[in-house]
Amino acid sequence: MTGIAAITMPKWGLTMTEGKILGWLKEPGAAIGPGDELLEIETSKITNVMEAGESGVLRRIVAAEGATLPVGALIAVVAPADVPESEIDAFVAGFEIAAPAEDEAAAGAAPAPREIQAGGRRLRVLELGEGGTPVVLIHGFGADLNTWMFTQPVLAERRRTIAFDLPGHGGSDKALAGADAGAFAAVVGDLFDALGLERACLVGHSLGGAVALAFARARPQRVAGLVLIAAAGLGPEIDGAFIDGFVAAQRRREAQEVLRRLVHDPQLVSRAMVEDVLRYKRLDGVGPALEAIAAAWFPGGRQAVALDPAGLAMPVLLIWGREDRIVPAAHAEALAGRLPVAILDGAGHLPHMEKSGEVNRLLARFLDGAPPPSQ
Amino acid sequence: MPQKSIRQALNEALAQEMRRDPRIVVIGEDVSGGAGTEGQRDAYGGVLGVTKGLIGEFGEARVIDTPITESAIMGAAAGAAVTGLRPVAELMFSDFLGVCFDQIFNQAAKFRYMFGGKAKTPLVIRTMIGAGRSAAAQHSQSPYHIFTSVPGLKCVVPSNAYDAKGLLIQAIRDDDPVVFCEHKLMYDLRAEVPDEPYAIPFGEANIVRDGDDVTVVALARMVHYAGEAAEALEKDGIEIDLIDPRTTSPLDEDTILESVERTGRLVIVDEATPRCSVATDIAALVADKAFAALKAPIRRVTAPHTPVPFAPGLEKLYIPSPEKIAAAVREVYGYAR
């Protein structure tokens, strides 16, 4: 049965145990290649498109639309066109789900976030992978390290990756020593020191992008490369209604309406994603922290922090969603003459979740030192 | 995130709030946790184990053991609340509400109104509900509908450890009297509970499962039975929208009505007796405000209108079961005019 390959339910993020097939984007018999969009899968967090990993013919769709299957379950079979149907049948019949959870338990090393002390405060950190130049991932306003659920596992296949929660966010201390860009850049320095990082690449999203940029400007010798995804700090415009609505939202419906502004396709925002945001917002100290950050960064519905990403010694890449309603893609377009810029169609303010395959390819090229694709 | 039982979640909520605010006191029978136990002051953490460790950390002035007299507990707590403390009083079995109902119903619930809005009564009454232990008719009831029916009282009926902690913290921070109902068979039920304090707003239902076929509203232990029914129904292609109101007063009417407007079918599951109950109240709400959306009669799955039997076999029949819930869902799903 050479050349027959299984497509299985992916594991996106640490908490994913099963996924639901929302719809197939390819028909049986279609020729597919790496990066082709195969199907949409709904997890408990968000809906994402699964891409093909290898070339072949989509010979058999095993999991129909609407089916909910555990991680690792067979959902389709890819094989060359000349493999007889009987061999496909035998492959499907003989398929067994690998049990990654048990393997990890046996190894005693299921990846999980941990808490560290950095600069006198508690930070929640998730480290995955090893080797290479480390990559530090910095989330945006009101988010946490789980924003990198589609990004970090892929980057970690070839290098050490570190995602963490900024103060006031996720599982880190909610009290802020300061709410401005300098205070958050200092936190990144504390994280580097606590983890013994001499030099790393920074990937920052939204407010986290501005934090990464502020750190790169203050400590350029410690930053090997800088990726800014839908970053704050590059222009005055911001969706003030989003910021105010996010800070104010206490109820499911309010939170859902606000979160839908983040994405190109509002259907991506699942109820569980809304619930996660509400659970975070209910924690003592989060309200005052978000209010302080919003006041320091986005007073009156404008961005108060302005940072220049040009003229830095390290390579820089900007990634944006063309449909971003929170921070307009024009901020990146204005820099296109001076810096490499990738603007992705069909993505809003969360391109690393909405177009995770494309963003992961851009990140891999950048981190490997390859020149960015021409626009 | 750490897994904690409802007992641990409640204990953590009490301890964290008592650390935050010195006005918070705990009062009730044996809340110091084993008074009289030789050589040990905190052997049990109260009869429910919920107050364990509090006497050691906060002392006798804030963890107050009382005689066996519910009227005195509730009277003292209501008076303390209206004069500046924030008591968490324990009514061990909600079945005993009869002997202290004046203090709850006609005093604590009325203070704010009678004093022209100038009085606050930040009182929490923690109390046990639920059948299933063969504790017989006087220790097994679920009378939250009685508390729900009283203007001036708020009523909380949590179904899991995450909600239990956040709702108890909200109850303690609330300036009105709140009755907090704990199901006696659920104390060991575990869920992910953050270590940090958090408050869940009242009047916000939890959507436990999404489905477009039938709306199921369930409370406390019945949320889990409805979840079991949902698993069985899903195999037959019937998807239920499972709603846990979490608080019966205030009640999140919008979430229920929006769901019924989508599904057109409603089953309500309530361990309490059916006359003048929360299930009946929600049925009336939907008949009143979403009649045009209904495609089938509303079905209530409740205990019968009888005392809770002592005999285990009878008690099992008394409590709504996943099978009865699934049958009711199938009935409204298959209903044709």
Interface residues (C-beta under 8 A of the other chain):
Chain A: K174 Q250 R251 R252 R253 R271 R279 R282 L283 D284 G285
Chain B: Y162 G166 P194 E196 P197 Y198 A199 I200 P201 E204 I207 D210 D254 T255
